[in-house]
Amino acid sequence: MKDMDLQYLCKIIGNLSGIPIRLYDGPDPVFFHALVSLPKDPMEVYRSEIWAVKAHVGYFVTRHFHYYGIVNSGPIKIILGPTRQAPASDQELRELAFRADVAPKDTEDFVAAMKGIVRMPLESVLQTLCTVNYILNGEKLELEDISIYDTEQSTLKTRLEQKRSARMFGYPDVQIKQSPHNTYALEQQLLRMVRKGDTAALKAWVASAPAVNGGILASDQLRQVKNTFVVSATLVSRAAIHGGMDPEDAFTLSDAFIQQCELLNSLDQITNLQYRMVLEFAERVERIRLGKQPTQLTLAVTNYIQHHLSEAIRTEEMAKALYMSRPYLSARFRAETGETLTDFILKEKTEEAKRLLRYSDKTATAISSYLGFSSLGHFSRTFKKYTGSSPAEYREKYSR
């Protein structure tokens, strides 16, 4: 390998795939190649997770289903990514830019560059990496030999969550006598929680839920679990749509979970991924539902806000997107909810700011800019109005 031109190899792979590629010698960067111009490398957000991949070939999937493929050969590490099969939303890409510390003035360039990266199925990325691995390590691997590294999966794979998930989905490691098909009532109970976005009830139910036996879908046990997962993804995504989630968002999320499931070879991983999927859909619905009986208008408004959370949301533009006049939209929203549209938008931004202050290390200035506030002062005044404390006081009280 000493005489091999690894930079040339990486450049050819990057050109053929249209996906950014990097070459490292130990922790030191040697080469980076991309057909798009990225103001910041998004990989840096996930450096610790990617460096934790020690197998000759592995991959890491982010929370927004971008994936990075990794090849290790001694101190040499080649990283291909990010890419994903379905297009990412502008909001997801702006969130990634925020996490990557992209300057506000460069955010739109970052979003445009990310959209310019060729989308590719994970299987194709891994086939490419198997070829590279054969060149570097002389090892012939197949897709089933490649392991996933996912911090969320690792967190979920605790004993408690395994027990909860096993009770919930009735996989073979839990022996409970049930009739061969006992799914309908339990299924409806579960889907009702997703449809209402009731995450608290869902978590409580999972802790003591009985096993669910869905009948035999395949003779092979692993295929049986994967088929069950696909059925669950279909049902849960439809329940989320009925709860108000944008259909395109729901279908894209469902596809991403199914694609990830197909690459897993462990019953425990699939069980935990299924629990994570159901909870993710419930949480998405919870964020967009306003009141116990949200109307079509309030669902449309909350979906719009979630899609534009990192922008300075203007009611005129929202009204245009919803095909109504601004005065009519404002008056109707107030009549249905009892609050002004401006107040509601600022409350939603404040909720996101609370999450970021609590679970990220981003400064108040960065959070203010990301959420589209005109200034740090405006952000601080708004935050205090709706929470009773300053951003700094809130972080000191609730940060981990």
N, C-alpha and C positions, 0 to 999 in steps of 0.2 A: 504493500500500500504506500510505501515511502515514495515511490516513483509515480504514483497516480496523481493526476491533476484534479483534485477534488473541487476546486473552484470552477473548473470547466464543466465537470459533471453536474454541479449544482446549477450552473447557468443554463445548461441544456434542459434540465428538468424544469426549471422555472419558466423557460421559454415555451416548452411543450405544454405545460399544465396551465400557465397563466396565473399561478399561485405564488406568493412570496416564499422565498426559501432562504435559509440561513445556514452557515457553517461555523461551528465553534470548535476550538481546541481547548478542552477543559472549560473553564468559565470565560475564556477570552474569545470575543467575536473575531472571526477571520474574514467572513465574506457574507454579504447580503445582496440579494437580487430580487427585484420586483418589476413587473411591467407597468405598475401604477406608481404614482408619487405619493407616498404616505408621509404626512408631517411628523408622525410618531409611529413607531412600530407597536401595533396592538399586542404583540406577543409578550411585551414586557409586563403587562397586567397579570399574566399567568406564568411568569418565569419560575416561581418556586414549584408550582404544580408540574410544569413541563420538565424541570430538572429532576423531579422525583421519579420520572420514568427511567428505569434502569435496564429494562429488557432491550434486546437488540432491536426489536420493532415494537412500538406501542403508540397509543394515541390518547389525547386528552380532549374532552368535549366541554365547552363552556356552558354557562347557564342559558345563553341564547343560541345554543346548538351550533356555534362555530366549532370546527375541529382542527386540531394540529396533529400532524403525524410526525413521529420521531424515529430516527435510526441512530443507534449507538454502536460505536466500534472503538473500544478502548477509550481514550480521552476525546475522540472525535464524536461530535453530535451534529446531526443534520436535522433541521426542523422545517417542515413544509406546512404552510398555513398562514392565516386562517382561510377557510372556505366553508361553505355549507351548501346543501342541495337546494333549499328554498331561499328566495331572496329575503334579506333582513329588512325590517322597517326602518324608516328614518329615525324614529324615536330610539330603537334599539342601538343604532349606530351612533347616535348622539350620546347615549349613555356610555357606550364603549369609549368614545372620544373623551368624555369626562373622566372616566376611570383611568385612561391612559395619559392624563394631564395634557391633552392637546389644548393649545391656547384658543380662547374663544374666537379670535379672528381667523383661525385655521380650521375650525370645526367643520364648516361646509366643505372645504377641500378634502378633509379626512373622510367625510361621509361619501363624497363623490368617488374618491379613490377606492374605498371599500366596496362600493357598488360595481366598480370596474374589475374587481377580482373575479376570475372565472369560477362559476359555481360547479361543483363536482360532487358526485356521490362519494361517501366515505369509503365504500368498497374500492372505488377507482384509485383514491389516494393511497389506500393501503396496498393495493397491487403494485403501485409505483414504488412504494417503500420496500416491498418484498424484493423487487428487482435490485434496488440500491443495496439492500442488506446482503443479497447474494454476491454482489460485486465486492463489497467491503469485508464481509465476514465469511463468505463461502458457504452460507447456510441457506437451505431451501425451506422456506416457511410458507404455510397456507394461511388464509384468513382466520381459520379457527385457532391458529397458534398465537394470534396476536391478542394482547390483553389491553383492556381499557384502564386508564387512570382518571378517576373522577372524584374530586374531594367531596362532592355532595353525596355520591354513592358511598364513599367511605364513612361519612358521618351517619348515613342512614343504616349502614350495616352494623349497627349495634344490636345487642341482644334484645333490647326492648322493642326496637322498631321491627326486627325480624319476627318477634312474637306477634306484634300488632298486625303486621302485614299478613302473616300466616293465618291468623284468625280471620282476617278480612277476606282473603282470597282462597283459602282452603287448599293450600298446596300440600304435597304428600308428607311433609315432615310433621304435620299436626294430625294426630289420629282422633277424630271425633266422628261418632256415628251420625250420619245424616242420610236422608233419602237421596237417591241418585240425582234428582233435579230439585233443588230447594232454592233456586236463585231468585225467583220473580219478586217476592215481597222484599227481600233484602236488597235486591238490585234497585227497586223503586225507592226504597228508603235512602240509599246511597246517592242516587241520581237527584233526588229531591234536595239533598244538602248541597250538591254541586250547583243545581239550578238556582238556589237561593243565595249561593255564596256564603254558606254558613260554615266557616272553617272551624269555629270553636266546637260546634256540634259534631262535625266530621271527626275531629281529633278525639273527642270523648267517645264517640261511637266505635271508632277503630280499636280503642283500648280494650273493649270487651265484646267486639263483634264475633258472632259464630262463624264457623267455616262456611264457605260458599262452594257448592259442588255444581259445576256447570255442565256436567255430562262429558262424554268422550268426544274430543274434536280431532284427535290424531293418535295413532298407536305408539308413536315415539313420545316419551315424557317431555323432553325439551320442546319438541314441536307443539305438543299439547299446551304447554305454558305460554309459548309465543302466540299461538292462535287465540288463547284466552285473552292475552294482552291486547291483540288487535281488536277483538270484539269489545273489550272494555274501553279502548281508546275511541272507538266509534260511538258507543253509548254516551260516554262522558263528554265528548266534544259536542254532541247534539244537545245534551242537557245544559251545557254552558251557553250554547247559542240561544236556547229557550230562556235562559236566565238573563240574556241581553248582550252576551259577548259577540263581537263582530264575527260573522261567519268566516271571513277570510283569515282572521287571526286564529280562530278555533281550528280550522282545517290545517293551517300551517303548523300550529303547535302539535296537533295530533300526528301529522306526518313525521315531524321531527322525532317525537317519542317512539313511533313505530320503527323508524330507521335505526334509532339507537338500540331498541330492543332486539332487532334482527341480528345485530353484531355481538350480542351477549351469549355466553355459553354456560352461565351459571344460574341455577334456579333461584338462589338467594339474590343475585343481582337483579334479575327480572322481577322478583317479588318486590324488592325495594323500589325499583324504578316505577312499578305500577302504583305503589303508594304515593311516590313523589308526583306522578302524573296526575292522579286524582286530586291531590292537594293543590297542585299548581293551577288546575282549571278552577277549583273552588276559590282560590285566592284571586285569580283574575276576575271572576264574577263579583266577588266581594268588593273589589275596588271600583267597579262601575255601577253598582246598584245603589240607588238613593232612596231610602225608605223601605218599608215592608212591601209596598205595592208600587214599584217604580213604573212610570208611564213610558210610552214610546219616546216621548220628547226627552225625559230625563236620561233615559238610556242612551239616546243619540248624543246628548250633550256630554255625558260622562265618557263615552267612547271617544268622542272628539278630543276631549281634554287629555285622556291617557295617550292618545296618538301624538299630541302636540305639547306634552308636559315640559319639554326643554325649550319651548319657544315663548315669546311674548304673545300670549293668546289675545286676539282682538275679537270682540263680539261681532263686529261687522263681517269679518272673515268667517267666523263660525256660522253666522246666519246665512251667508252665501253658500257655504258648504252644505247646509241643511235645507236649502231652497226656501228660505223665508226672509222676511225683512227683519232688520235688527230690532226696531221697536216691537214688532209682534213677538219675536223670540224672547226678548227681555220680559215683556208683559206676561206672556204665557208661562214662562219658567217661574216667575215670581208667584203667579196665581196657583201653580201646581205644587210649589215647594215652600212657599212662605219666605224665601230669601232671594236676594238679587243675584243675577248671574255673575257679576263681578266678585261678590263675596264668595260665591261657591268656587269660582276659579282659584281665588287666592287661598281658600281653605284647602283645596286639593294640592296646590303647590306647597302649602305649609306641611301637609301630611307627608309629602315626599321629602321635604327638607328635614323633618323629624327623623325619618328613616335613615337618611344619609348622615345626619349628625351623629346618630346613634351607632351606626354600623360601618361607617367609613372613616378614613382619616383625612378626608378632604377639608380644606379650610372653608370658613363661612363665605369668604370672597368667591372661591371656586364654585360653591353650591349656589350662591346667588346668581352668578353668571350662567351656570348650567340651566337654572330654572327660569331664565329669561327676565330677571328683575333688572330694572334700569340702573340700579346702584346698590351698593352694600347697605346704605342707609335705608333705602326703600325696603329691602329684604328684611332688615332687622326690625323696622317698625311694623311691618306686616306680620312677621313671626311673633313678635311680642303681643300684638293685638289678638291673635288667635290662640296663643298658648299661655300667655301671662308671664313669659320669661324670655330673656334674650337667647339668641342661638348659643352663646358661650355658656350661659347658665344651664340651658337644656342639655348640652353635651356633657358638662361636668356632672350633672345629676344622673344621666342615663347611659353614658358611654360604657363600653365593656371594660 
